[in-house]
Amino acid sequence: MRRFKLIDQVQRFLEAHAAVSNLFNLCRHLISASHYRDLRQGTFASWKEITLA
C-alpha cells in the first residue's frame, strides 16, 4: 500500500480516483448506451478539472 505523507495528498488521490472509478465499475449491460455515454462524459470532465487544477 502506498504511504502518503500528507493528508492533502490522500485527499487529492481519492478525489481523482472517485472521478474515474465509475468508468470501470459500471454494470454496462444494465444501462442504456446514452446513459453510459453521459456518465463517461461527466467522468472525463471531472478528470480534466482535477488534473488541470
Predicted model as a PDB file, atoms N, CA, C, CB and O in Angstrom, pLDDT in the B-factor column:
MODEL        1                                                                  
ATOM      1  N   MET A   1       0.845  -1.180   0.000  1.00 44.00           N  
ATOM      2  CA  MET A   1       0.000   0.000   0.000  1.00 44.00           C  
ATOM      3  C   MET A   1       0.890   1.242   0.000  1.00 44.00           C  
ATOM      4  CB  MET A   1      -0.961  -0.001   1.224  1.00 44.00           C  
ATOM      5  O   MET A   1       1.886   1.326   0.718  1.00 44.00           O  
ATOM      6  N   ARG A   2       0.498   2.178  -0.815  1.00 66.00           N  
ATOM      7  CA  ARG A   2       1.257   3.418  -0.895  1.00 66.00           C  
ATOM      8  C   ARG A   2       1.065   4.222   0.382  1.00 66.00           C  
ATOM      9  CB  ARG A   2       0.833   4.244  -2.125  1.00 66.00           C  
ATOM     10  O   ARG A   2      -0.047   4.336   0.897  1.00 66.00           O  
ATOM     11  N   ARG A   3       2.155   4.775   0.883  1.00 79.00           N  
ATOM     12  CA  ARG A   3       2.075   5.578   2.105  1.00 79.00           C  
ATOM     13  C   ARG A   3       2.116   7.049   1.740  1.00 79.00           C  
ATOM     14  CB  ARG A   3       3.227   5.227   3.085  1.00 79.00           C  
ATOM     15  O   ARG A   3       3.049   7.519   1.088  1.00 79.00           O  
ATOM     16  N   PHE A   4       1.107   7.756   2.163  1.00 79.00           N  
ATOM     17  CA  PHE A   4       1.028   9.187   1.916  1.00 79.00           C  
ATOM     18  C   PHE A   4       1.604   9.929   3.115  1.00 79.00           C  
ATOM     19  CB  PHE A   4      -0.436   9.625   1.642  1.00 79.00           C  
ATOM     20  O   PHE A   4       1.377   9.544   4.262  1.00 79.00           O  
ATOM     21  N   LYS A   5       2.339  10.979   2.846  1.00 83.00           N  
ATOM     22  CA  LYS A   5       2.950  11.736   3.928  1.00 83.00           C  
ATOM     23  C   LYS A   5       2.052  12.853   4.435  1.00 83.00           C  
ATOM     24  CB  LYS A   5       4.264  12.310   3.474  1.00 83.00           C  
ATOM     25  O   LYS A   5       2.144  13.256   5.595  1.00 83.00           O  
ATOM     26  N   LEU A   6       1.186  13.348   3.567  1.00 84.00           N  
ATOM     27  CA  LEU A   6       0.300  14.437   3.949  1.00 84.00           C  
ATOM     28  C   LEU A   6      -1.146  14.062   3.644  1.00 84.00           C  
ATOM     29  CB  LEU A   6       0.689  15.738   3.221  1.00 84.00           C  
ATOM     30  O   LEU A   6      -1.428  13.368   2.667  1.00 84.00           O  
ATOM     31  N   ILE A   7      -2.042  14.525   4.484  1.00 83.00           N  
ATOM     32  CA  ILE A   7      -3.465  14.242   4.285  1.00 83.00           C  
ATOM     33  C   ILE A   7      -3.967  14.870   2.989  1.00 83.00           C  
ATOM     34  CB  ILE A   7      -4.288  14.757   5.476  1.00 83.00           C  
ATOM     35  O   ILE A   7      -4.906  14.360   2.378  1.00 83.00           O  
ATOM     36  N   ASP A   8      -3.349  15.974   2.565  1.00 85.00           N  
ATOM     37  CA  ASP A   8      -3.736  16.609   1.301  1.00 85.00           C  
ATOM     38  C   ASP A   8      -3.464  15.692   0.114  1.00 85.00           C  
ATOM     39  CB  ASP A   8      -2.988  17.934   1.118  1.00 85.00           C  
ATOM     40  O   ASP A   8      -4.233  15.661  -0.847  1.00 85.00           O  
ATOM     41  N   GLN A   9      -2.363  14.945   0.191  1.00 85.00           N  
ATOM     42  CA  GLN A   9      -2.050  14.003  -0.882  1.00 85.00           C  
ATOM     43  C   GLN A   9      -3.101  12.910  -0.959  1.00 85.00           C  
ATOM     44  CB  GLN A   9      -0.663  13.388  -0.674  1.00 85.00           C  
ATOM     45  O   GLN A   9      -3.511  12.510  -2.049  1.00 85.00           O  
ATOM     46  N   VAL A  10      -3.530  12.434   0.181  1.00 84.00           N  
ATOM     47  CA  VAL A  10      -4.564  11.402   0.224  1.00 84.00           C  
ATOM     48  C   VAL A  10      -5.854  11.938  -0.385  1.00 84.00           C  
ATOM     49  CB  VAL A  10      -4.807  10.925   1.678  1.00 84.00           C  
ATOM     50  O   VAL A  10      -6.496  11.266  -1.192  1.00 84.00           O  
ATOM     51  N   GLN A  11      -6.223  13.139   0.003  1.00 85.00           N  
ATOM     52  CA  GLN A  11      -7.456  13.731  -0.491  1.00 85.00           C  
ATOM     53  C   GLN A  11      -7.423  13.909  -2.006  1.00 85.00           C  
ATOM     54  CB  GLN A  11      -7.704  15.070   0.186  1.00 85.00           C  
ATOM     55  O   GLN A  11      -8.407  13.616  -2.685  1.00 85.00           O  
ATOM     56  N   ARG A  12      -6.303  14.386  -2.538  1.00 85.00           N  
ATOM     57  CA  ARG A  12      -6.184  14.549  -3.991  1.00 85.00           C  
ATOM     58  C   ARG A  12      -6.278  13.216  -4.703  1.00 85.00           C  
ATOM     59  CB  ARG A  12      -4.868  15.234  -4.348  1.00 85.00           C  
ATOM     60  O   ARG A  12      -6.930  13.102  -5.742  1.00 85.00           O  
ATOM     61  N   PHE A  13      -5.627  12.207  -4.145  1.00 84.00           N  
ATOM     62  CA  PHE A  13      -5.680  10.878  -4.747  1.00 84.00           C  
ATOM     63  C   PHE A  13      -7.112  10.339  -4.755  1.00 84.00           C  
ATOM     64  CB  PHE A  13      -4.754   9.911  -3.993  1.00 84.00           C  
ATOM     65  O   PHE A  13      -7.585   9.829  -5.770  1.00 84.00           O  
ATOM     66  N   LEU A  14      -7.785  10.456  -3.632  1.00 85.00           N  
ATOM     67  CA  LEU A  14      -9.147   9.924  -3.536  1.00 85.00           C  
ATOM     68  C   LEU A  14     -10.119  10.679  -4.438  1.00 85.00           C  
ATOM     69  CB  LEU A  14      -9.633   9.984  -2.093  1.00 85.00           C  
ATOM     70  O   LEU A  14     -11.025  10.072  -5.009  1.00 85.00           O  
ATOM     71  N   GLU A  15      -9.949  11.970  -4.573  1.00 83.00           N  
ATOM     72  CA  GLU A  15     -10.808  12.734  -5.474  1.00 83.00           C  
ATOM     73  C   GLU A  15     -10.618  12.291  -6.913  1.00 83.00           C  
ATOM     74  CB  GLU A  15     -10.527  14.228  -5.344  1.00 83.00           C  
ATOM     75  O   GLU A  15     -11.589  12.121  -7.650  1.00 83.00           O  
ATOM     76  N   ALA A  16      -9.377  12.105  -7.308  1.00 80.00           N  
ATOM     77  CA  ALA A  16      -9.105  11.653  -8.675  1.00 80.00           C  
ATOM     78  C   ALA A  16      -9.618  10.233  -8.891  1.00 80.00           C  
ATOM     79  CB  ALA A  16      -7.599  11.722  -8.975  1.00 80.00           C  
ATOM     80  O   ALA A  16     -10.178   9.924  -9.942  1.00 80.00           O  
ATOM     81  N   HIS A  17      -9.429   9.386  -7.913  1.00 82.00           N  
ATOM     82  CA  HIS A  17      -9.892   8.001  -8.030  1.00 82.00           C  
ATOM     83  C   HIS A  17     -11.412   7.951  -8.144  1.00 82.00           C  
ATOM     84  CB  HIS A  17      -9.421   7.167  -6.821  1.00 82.00           C  
ATOM     85  O   HIS A  17     -11.952   7.213  -8.968  1.00 82.00           O  
ATOM     86  N   ALA A  18     -12.092   8.725  -7.330  1.00 79.00           N  
ATOM     87  CA  ALA A  18     -13.554   8.732  -7.360  1.00 79.00           C  
ATOM     88  C   ALA A  18     -14.074   9.242  -8.699  1.00 79.00           C  
ATOM     89  CB  ALA A  18     -14.106   9.591  -6.220  1.00 79.00           C  
ATOM     90  O   ALA A  18     -15.107   8.788  -9.191  1.00 79.00           O  
ATOM     91  N   ALA A  19     -13.349  10.188  -9.277  1.00 72.00           N  
ATOM     92  CA  ALA A  19     -13.795  10.768 -10.546  1.00 72.00           C  
ATOM     93  C   ALA A  19     -13.744   9.772 -11.696  1.00 72.00           C  
ATOM     94  CB  ALA A  19     -12.949  11.973 -10.886  1.00 72.00           C  
ATOM     95  O   ALA A  19     -14.549   9.867 -12.623  1.00 72.00           O  
ATOM     96  N   VAL A  20     -12.831   8.835 -11.659  1.00 73.00           N  
ATOM     97  CA  VAL A  20     -12.700   7.893 -12.775  1.00 73.00           C  
ATOM     98  C   VAL A  20     -13.157   6.481 -12.435  1.00 73.00           C  
ATOM     99  CB  VAL A  20     -11.271   7.851 -13.234  1.00 73.00           C  
ATOM    100  O   VAL A  20     -13.226   5.630 -13.323  1.00 73.00           O  
ATOM    101  N   SER A  21     -13.466   6.216 -11.190  1.00 76.00           N  
ATOM    102  CA  SER A  21     -13.797   4.846 -10.812  1.00 76.00           C  
ATOM    103  C   SER A  21     -15.053   4.319 -11.495  1.00 76.00           C  
ATOM    104  CB  SER A  21     -13.967   4.760  -9.326  1.00 76.00           C  
ATOM    105  O   SER A  21     -15.160   3.121 -11.756  1.00 76.00           O  
ATOM    106  N   ASN A  22     -16.004   5.204 -11.785  1.00 63.00           N  
ATOM    107  CA  ASN A  22     -17.220   4.714 -12.428  1.00 63.00           C  
ATOM    108  C   ASN A  22     -16.999   4.296 -13.875  1.00 63.00           C  
ATOM    109  CB  ASN A  22     -18.287   5.772 -12.370  1.00 63.00           C  
ATOM    110  O   ASN A  22     -17.872   3.664 -14.471  1.00 63.00           O  
ATOM    111  N   LEU A  23     -15.854   4.634 -14.451  1.00 64.00           N  
ATOM    112  CA  LEU A  23     -15.543   4.128 -15.787  1.00 64.00           C  
ATOM    113  C   LEU A  23     -15.368   2.619 -15.784  1.00 64.00           C  
ATOM    114  CB  LEU A  23     -14.285   4.793 -16.327  1.00 64.00           C  
ATOM    115  O   LEU A  23     -15.642   1.950 -16.780  1.00 64.00           O  
ATOM    116  N   PHE A  24     -14.918   2.099 -14.676  1.00 65.00           N  
ATOM    117  CA  PHE A  24     -14.584   0.693 -14.597  1.00 65.00           C  
ATOM    118  C   PHE A  24     -15.582  -0.116 -13.782  1.00 65.00           C  
ATOM    119  CB  PHE A  24     -13.225   0.537 -14.017  1.00 65.00           C  
ATOM    120  O   PHE A  24     -15.587  -1.344 -13.869  1.00 65.00           O  
ATOM    121  N   ASN A  25     -16.414   0.532 -13.004  1.00 69.00           N  
ATOM    122  CA  ASN A  25     -17.310  -0.188 -12.106  1.00 69.00           C  
ATOM    123  C   ASN A  25     -18.772  -0.155 -12.535  1.00 69.00           C  
ATOM    124  CB  ASN A  25     -17.192   0.375 -10.733  1.00 69.00           C  
ATOM    125  O   ASN A  25     -19.657  -0.506 -11.755  1.00 69.00           O  
ATOM    126  N   LEU A  26     -19.022   0.254 -13.739  1.00 69.00           N  
ATOM    127  CA  LEU A  26     -20.401   0.267 -14.211  1.00 69.00           C  
ATOM    128  C   LEU A  26     -20.833  -1.135 -14.625  1.00 69.00           C  
ATOM    129  CB  LEU A  26     -20.561   1.245 -15.384  1.00 69.00           C  
ATOM    130  O   LEU A  26     -20.047  -1.901 -15.182  1.00 69.00           O  
ATOM    131  N   CYS A  27     -22.060  -1.452 -14.353  1.00 76.00           N  
ATOM    132  CA  CYS A  27     -22.636  -2.694 -14.874  1.00 76.00           C  
ATOM    133  C   CYS A  27     -23.175  -2.344 -16.261  1.00 76.00           C  
ATOM    134  CB  CYS A  27     -23.783  -3.287 -13.912  1.00 76.00           C  
ATOM    135  O   CYS A  27     -24.366  -2.087 -16.436  1.00 76.00           O  
ATOM    136  N   ARG A  28     -22.285  -2.340 -17.224  1.00 76.00           N  
ATOM    137  CA  ARG A  28     -22.575  -1.838 -18.568  1.00 76.00           C  
ATOM    138  C   ARG A  28     -23.800  -2.501 -19.177  1.00 76.00           C  
ATOM    139  CB  ARG A  28     -21.379  -2.050 -19.472  1.00 76.00           C  
ATOM    140  O   ARG A  28     -24.563  -1.855 -19.895  1.00 76.00           O  
ATOM    141  N   HIS A  29     -23.990  -3.750 -18.904  1.00 81.00           N  
ATOM    142  CA  HIS A  29     -25.114  -4.463 -19.506  1.00 81.00           C  
ATOM    143  C   HIS A  29     -26.465  -4.078 -18.896  1.00 81.00           C  
ATOM    144  CB  HIS A  29     -24.903  -5.950 -19.364  1.00 81.00           C  
ATOM    145  O   HIS A  29     -27.508  -4.494 -19.401  1.00 81.00           O  
ATOM    146  N   LEU A  30     -26.457  -3.295 -17.825  1.00 86.00           N  
ATOM    147  CA  LEU A  30     -27.703  -2.927 -17.158  1.00 86.00           C  
ATOM    148  C   LEU A  30     -28.176  -1.506 -17.469  1.00 86.00           C  
ATOM    149  CB  LEU A  30     -27.536  -3.076 -15.680  1.00 86.00           C  
ATOM    150  O   LEU A  30     -29.259  -1.113 -17.035  1.00 86.00           O  
ATOM    151  N   ILE A  31     -27.384  -0.733 -18.212  1.00 86.00           N  
ATOM    152  CA  ILE A  31     -27.771   0.646 -18.503  1.00 86.00           C  
ATOM    153  C   ILE A  31     -27.798   0.878 -20.011  1.00 86.00           C  
ATOM    154  CB  ILE A  31     -26.806   1.639 -17.821  1.00 86.00           C  
ATOM    155  O   ILE A  31     -27.164   0.155 -20.780  1.00 86.00           O  
ATOM    156  N   SER A  32     -28.529   1.884 -20.407  1.00 89.00           N  
ATOM    157  CA  SER A  32     -28.632   2.195 -21.834  1.00 89.00           C  
ATOM    158  C   SER A  32     -27.346   2.847 -22.333  1.00 89.00           C  
ATOM    159  CB  SER A  32     -29.837   3.117 -22.102  1.00 89.00           C  
ATOM    160  O   SER A  32     -26.567   3.389 -21.549  1.00 89.00           O  
ATOM    161  N   ALA A  33     -27.139   2.790 -23.619  1.00 88.00           N  
ATOM    162  CA  ALA A  33     -25.939   3.359 -24.227  1.00 88.00           C  
ATOM    163  C   ALA A  33     -25.872   4.867 -24.009  1.00 88.00           C  
ATOM    164  CB  ALA A  33     -25.900   3.043 -25.722  1.00 88.00           C  
ATOM    165  O   ALA A  33     -24.798   5.403 -23.739  1.00 88.00           O  
ATOM    166  N   SER A  34     -26.996   5.550 -24.122  1.00 92.00           N  
ATOM    167  CA  SER A  34     -26.981   7.008 -23.952  1.00 92.00           C  
ATOM    168  C   SER A  34     -26.645   7.389 -22.510  1.00 92.00           C  
ATOM    169  CB  SER A  34     -28.341   7.609 -24.353  1.00 92.00           C  
ATOM    170  O   SER A  34     -25.918   8.354 -22.276  1.00 92.00           O  
ATOM    171  N   HIS A  35     -27.164   6.644 -21.556  1.00 90.00           N  
ATOM    172  CA  HIS A  35     -26.861   6.913 -20.154  1.00 90.00           C  
ATOM    173  C   HIS A  35     -25.382   6.628 -19.868  1.00 90.00           C  
ATOM    174  CB  HIS A  35     -27.765   6.063 -19.230  1.00 90.00           C  
ATOM    175  O   HIS A  35     -24.738   7.374 -19.130  1.00 90.00           O  
ATOM    176  N   TYR A  36     -24.858   5.576 -20.435  1.00 85.00           N  
ATOM    177  CA  TYR A  36     -23.446   5.233 -20.288  1.00 85.00           C  
ATOM    178  C   TYR A  36     -22.549   6.342 -20.848  1.00 85.00           C  
ATOM    179  CB  TYR A  36     -23.146   3.901 -20.993  1.00 85.00           C  
ATOM    180  O   TYR A  36     -21.553   6.715 -20.228  1.00 85.00           O  
ATOM    181  N   ARG A  37     -22.908   6.860 -22.018  1.00 88.00           N  
ATOM    182  CA  ARG A  37     -22.143   7.956 -22.614  1.00 88.00           C  
ATOM    183  C   ARG A  37     -22.185   9.199 -21.738  1.00 88.00           C  
ATOM    184  CB  ARG A  37     -22.677   8.283 -24.007  1.00 88.00           C  
ATOM    185  O   ARG A  37     -21.176   9.887 -21.588  1.00 88.00           O  
ATOM    186  N   ASP A  38     -23.341   9.489 -21.161  1.00 90.00           N  
ATOM    187  CA  ASP A  38     -23.462  10.644 -20.264  1.00 90.00           C  
ATOM    188  C   ASP A  38     -22.565  10.489 -19.033  1.00 90.00           C  
ATOM    189  CB  ASP A  38     -24.925  10.827 -19.829  1.00 90.00           C  
ATOM    190  O   ASP A  38     -21.912  11.443 -18.610  1.00 90.00           O  
ATOM    191  N   LEU A  39     -22.538   9.299 -18.471  1.00 83.00           N  
ATOM    192  CA  LEU A  39     -21.682   9.050 -17.312  1.00 83.00           C  
ATOM    193  C   LEU A  39     -20.213   9.203 -17.668  1.00 83.00           C  
ATOM    194  CB  LEU A  39     -21.939   7.655 -16.750  1.00 83.00           C  
ATOM    195  O   LEU A  39     -19.447   9.796 -16.908  1.00 83.00           O  
ATOM    196  N   ARG A  40     -19.817   8.678 -18.809  1.00 81.00           N  
ATOM    197  CA  ARG A  40     -18.415   8.785 -19.244  1.00 81.00           C  
ATOM    198  C   ARG A  40     -18.045  10.243 -19.502  1.00 81.00           C  
ATOM    199  CB  ARG A  40     -18.173   7.941 -20.520  1.00 81.00           C  
ATOM    200  O   ARG A  40     -16.952  10.680 -19.141  1.00 81.00           O  
ATOM    201  N   GLN A  41     -18.942  10.985 -20.119  1.00 88.00           N  
ATOM    202  CA  GLN A  41     -18.661  12.391 -20.401  1.00 88.00           C  
ATOM    203  C   GLN A  41     -18.478  13.170 -19.100  1.00 88.00           C  
ATOM    204  CB  GLN A  41     -19.795  13.011 -21.242  1.00 88.00           C  
ATOM    205  O   GLN A  41     -17.570  13.994 -18.993  1.00 88.00           O  
ATOM    206  N   GLY A  42     -19.322  12.917 -18.127  1.00 85.00           N  
ATOM    207  CA  GLY A  42     -19.183  13.573 -16.827  1.00 85.00           C  
ATOM    208  C   GLY A  42     -17.889  13.209 -16.133  1.00 85.00           C  
ATOM    209  O   GLY A  42     -17.248  14.054 -15.507  1.00 85.00           O  
ATOM    210  N   THR A  43     -17.507  11.949 -16.244  1.00 78.00           N  
ATOM    211  CA  THR A  43     -16.268  11.493 -15.629  1.00 78.00           C  
ATOM    212  C   THR A  43     -15.065  12.160 -16.256  1.00 78.00           C  
ATOM    213  CB  THR A  43     -16.143   9.989 -15.741  1.00 78.00           C  
ATOM    214  O   THR A  43     -14.174  12.628 -15.548  1.00 78.00           O  
ATOM    215  N   PHE A  44     -15.028  12.210 -17.582  1.00 82.00           N  
ATOM    216  CA  PHE A  44     -13.898  12.844 -18.243  1.00 82.00           C  
ATOM    217  C   PHE A  44     -13.829  14.335 -17.940  1.00 82.00           C  
ATOM    218  CB  PHE A  44     -13.980  12.623 -19.740  1.00 82.00           C  
ATOM    219  O   PHE A  44     -12.738  14.896 -17.840  1.00 82.00           O  
ATOM    220  N   ALA A  45     -14.973  14.979 -17.793  1.00 86.00           N  
ATOM    221  CA  ALA A  45     -14.982  16.395 -17.424  1.00 86.00           C  
ATOM    222  C   ALA A  45     -14.417  16.583 -16.021  1.00 86.00           C  
ATOM    223  CB  ALA A  45     -16.410  16.968 -17.506  1.00 86.00           C  
ATOM    224  O   ALA A  45     -13.648  17.513 -15.778  1.00 86.00           O  
ATOM    225  N   SER A  46     -14.798  15.702 -15.100  1.00 81.00           N  
ATOM    226  CA  SER A  46     -14.261  15.765 -13.737  1.00 81.00           C  
ATOM    227  C   SER A  46     -12.763  15.508 -13.735  1.00 81.00           C  
ATOM    228  CB  SER A  46     -14.970  14.752 -12.830  1.00 81.00           C  
ATOM    229  O   SER A  46     -12.009  16.190 -13.040  1.00 81.00           O  
ATOM    230  N   TRP A  47     -12.339  14.528 -14.508  1.00 76.00           N  
ATOM    231  CA  TRP A  47     -10.916  14.197 -14.580  1.00 76.00           C  
ATOM    232  C   TRP A  47     -10.113  15.375 -15.113  1.00 76.00           C  
ATOM    233  CB  TRP A  47     -10.694  12.963 -15.465  1.00 76.00           C  
ATOM    234  O   TRP A  47      -9.048  15.699 -14.587  1.00 76.00           O  
ATOM    235  N   LYS A  48     -10.632  16.016 -16.165  1.00 82.00           N  
ATOM    236  CA  LYS A  48      -9.933  17.158 -16.740  1.00 82.00           C  
ATOM    237  C   LYS A  48      -9.843  18.293 -15.722  1.00 82.00           C  
ATOM    238  CB  LYS A  48     -10.643  17.637 -18.019  1.00 82.00           C  
ATOM    239  O   LYS A  48      -8.808  18.950 -15.612  1.00 82.00           O  
ATOM    240  N   GLU A  49     -10.914  18.521 -14.989  1.00 83.00           N  
ATOM    241  CA  GLU A  49     -10.926  19.579 -13.966  1.00 83.00           C  
ATOM    242  C   GLU A  49      -9.915  19.292 -12.867  1.00 83.00           C  
ATOM    243  CB  GLU A  49     -12.330  19.726 -13.358  1.00 83.00           C  
ATOM    244  O   GLU A  49      -9.219  20.201 -12.416  1.00 83.00           O  
ATOM    245  N   ILE A  50      -9.825  18.066 -12.438  1.00 76.00           N  
ATOM    246  CA  ILE A  50      -8.906  17.697 -11.364  1.00 76.00           C  
ATOM    247  C   ILE A  50      -7.461  17.782 -11.818  1.00 76.00           C  
ATOM    248  CB  ILE A  50      -9.209  16.293 -10.864  1.00 76.00           C  
ATOM    249  O   ILE A  50      -6.608  18.298 -11.096  1.00 76.00           O  
ATOM    250  N   THR A  51      -7.185  17.282 -13.005  1.00 77.00           N  
ATOM    251  CA  THR A  51      -5.792  17.229 -13.456  1.00 77.00           C  
ATOM    252  C   THR A  51      -5.274  18.604 -13.876  1.00 77.00           C  
ATOM    253  CB  THR A  51      -5.654  16.251 -14.618  1.00 77.00           C  
ATOM    254  O   THR A  51      -4.062  18.821 -13.880  1.00 77.00           O  
ATOM    255  N   LEU A  52      -6.140  19.516 -14.222  1.00 77.00           N  
ATOM    256  CA  LEU A  52      -5.690  20.849 -14.606  1.00 77.00           C  
ATOM    257  C   LEU A  52      -5.607  21.803 -13.419  1.00 77.00           C  
ATOM    258  CB  LEU A  52      -6.616  21.421 -15.652  1.00 77.00           C  
ATOM    259  O   LEU A  52      -5.091  22.915 -13.534  1.00 77.00           O  
ATOM    260  N   ALA A  53      -6.117  21.356 -12.291  1.00 60.00           N  
ATOM    261  CA  ALA A  53      -6.117  22.230 -11.093  1.00 60.00           C  
ATOM    262  C   ALA A  53      -4.755  22.350 -10.485  1.00 60.00           C  
ATOM    263  CB  ALA A  53      -7.078  21.712 -10.046  1.00 60.00           C  
ATOM    264  O   ALA A  53      -4.586  23.042  -9.482  1.00 60.00           O  
TER     265      ALA A  53                                                      
ENDMDL                                                                          
END                                                                             
